[in-house]
Amino acid sequence: MKPGRIDFARINAAALSALPAILNRFAPGGSVRAGEWSGRNPRRSDRKPGSFKVNVRTGLWADFAASESGNDPVSLVAYLTGLPMGETAKKLADMLGVPHG
């Protein structure tokens, strides 16, 4: 890896192991059943949980009501916070104590 590049793979791997805690921080109030987190999407007026889901084993996520989806924790947190991917990756890396460059 070139110096100064963000190691997304390393950050995603670390975030995957902490995904329930990350979800609790950025999308509180959901619950995990059979490896799938389900809750309300804090980015829209979501009245009841169910359409916003995250596979806590793989990091795949989707908001079926808003046609939004992604395949890893960094893209999920970027979506939830509205931050760019690079900034999100650095923020997660700092939270998790993972070198990001």
Stockholm file with secondary structure:
# STOCKHOLM 1.0

chainA/1-101         MKPGRIDFARINAAALSALPAILNRFAPGGSVRAGEWSGRNPRRSDRKPGSFKVNVRTGLWADFAASESGNDPVSLVAYLTGLPMGETAKKLADMLGVPHG
#=GR chainA/1-101 SS CCTTCCCHHHHHHHHHHTHHHHHHHHSTTCEEETTEEEECCTTSCCCSTTSEEEETTTCCEEETTTTEEESSHHHHHHHHHTCCHHHHHHHHHHHHTCCCC
#=GC SS_cons         CCTTCCCHHHHHHHHHHTHHHHHHHHSTTCEEETTEEEECCTTSCCCSTTSEEEETTTCCEEETTTTEEESSHHHHHHHHHTCCHHHHHHHHHHHHTCCCC
//
